[in-house]
Amino acid sequence: MSNEQHQRGWTVLSASRIGSVHVRDDLPLQDAVLTWSDGAQAVAAVADGHGHKAHFRSDIGSGLAAVSAVEELRRVVGELTDPETAGDIVIAAATAIVDNWATKVRHHIEAHPFDGSDERHAAALQDPLRPYGTTLLAAAVSGDLLVVLQIGDGDAVLVTDQGEALRAVPDDPDLDGLHTSSLCEPEPLRALRTAVIDTRVEDVALAFLCTDGFGTSRVDAEGWWRQTGEQLVEFGRSRGLDWIRDQLPAWLEEPAQIGGDDTSMVIIARSNLGAGAGERPVDPGQTSLPQPELANTLDRP
């Protein structure tokens, strides 16, 4: 592999932790994470099932969303060569993802039909996608072109080589902290947000995607993602990407336990980010992401 190819390569890291509220209520993990990479290209998807009683199959819905996203983005990632056409490609991909998700859900219903035995099943007979409700956050990168698509809550953050963090997609004006857009809605693409980023122009060192369990439990809503991005780049440089991979599950444990919600994160980083690890001074006491004050949300329904 040439030095140029190495610099253009991407490494994907991911982890999930079940929230303490879901453990308390005997619910399965509602988040789903799926990634793929061949070194030069990478695809990642993070989905967050709603977990509400009306969405009693949302853990399955999130898994099907992640699979649908990675399948479709893998199919088109090689076409992401021109910023002028990438926007249309990602919108078409999002349309296919939503359609494929709905098809997979219907196949699951055929194998596991609603029986109308209780109020939830009776309602599902009238609105069969609702029990599978989930958000979706996905990204694909090929060479130096990164695309992001999002339906619902969660966070997508770009971090430059200088450690400056930027939101990847515009805010959803319909998000109010309690309700989120969803793949199970009649027209989910109305809530679609996308971005096309030339990582050379923006000098992107890494991007991270996370479910809302990581961010909404924090009191400093406007600061945590900047601090997290800065620290991730610093850790990549000083300790390397393999070290981050090993630490990531533990970093998600505190928000999952104190915030109560499932917490998942995917990091897509330039493979050469950790090339100088071992040459930079390391603070032995700094081994975790910044831990700003967490809001205890254990009493949320």
Residue, then its C-alpha position, 0 to 999 in steps of 0.5 A: m500500500s502506498n503512503e498516499q493510499h494509507q493516508r486516504g484510508w479509513t478505520v471504523l470503531s464502534a460500541s454499544r451499551i444497554g441503558s440501565v432503564h432498559v435493564r430495569d424494565d427488562l427490555p432488550l438493547q434498542d440500539a443497533v450498530l453495523t459497520w463495514s470497511d475495506g480500508a479505503q472505504a467505510v460505511a457505518a449505521v447507528a439506529d435507535g429503536h424507540g423502546h416505547k410500549a407502542h413500539f414493542r418491536s423497535d429492537i428488531g426495527s433498529g436492527l433492520a434499519a442498520v442492515s438496510a443502511v449498510e447494504e445500500l451504502r455499500r452498494v453505492v459507496g464506490e460511486l462517491t467520487d464527485p461532490e457535485t453528484a454525491g448529494d443526489i446519490v445519498i438522497a436516492a440511497a436514503t429512499a432505497i434504505v427506507d423502502n428496504w427497511a419497510t420491506k424487511v419489516r413486512h417480511h418479519i411480520e409475515a413470519h411473526p404476525f400480530d395476533g390482536s391478543d392485546e391492545r398493542h397487537a390490535a393497534a399494530l394491525q392498523d399501523p404495522l410499521r409502528p411497533y418497529g419504530t426507529t431512528l437512523l444515522a448513517a455515513a459512508v466515506s470513499g477516498d476523501l468524500l464523506v456523506v451523512l444521512q439522518i432521520g430522527d435524533g442522535d448526533a453526527v459530528l465532524v472533527t478537524d485535524q486541529g480538533e475543531a468539532l462541527r455538526a455534520v447535518p442541519d438540526d431537525p426543527d421538529l425535534d423537541g427533546l421528547h419526540t423524534s422523527s422515525l422510519c415508521e412514520p407515513e413519510p419518513l423522508r420528509a425528515l431526511r437530513t443529508a450532508v456531503i463533505d470533502t474531507r480535504v477541504e474541511d480537514v476532517a480527521l474523524a467523524f463520530l455518530c452516536t445515539d441520543g443516549f450519549g448526548t441527551s443525558r448531559v447537562d452541557a448540551e452545547g459543549w459535550w460534542r466539542q469536548t468529545g471530538e477534541q479529545l478523540v483526535e488527541f487520543g488518536r494522535s497520542r495513543g492510537l486507534d487500537w487504544i481507542r477501540d479498546q476503551l470505547p465500550a467503557w466510555l459509553e458505560e457511564p452515560a448508559q448507567i446514569g442517563g439510563d438510555d442505550t448508548s452507542m457510538v461509531i467513529i470513522a477515523r483516518s487510518n493514519l491518525g494514530a501513525g505518530a502514537g508513541e512519539r507524542p507525550v501522553d498524560p498518564g492520568q487522561t484515559s477517558l473522554p471528558q465527563p461533563e455533568l450528567a443528568n440523571t434521567l432514570d425516572r423517564p418513562 
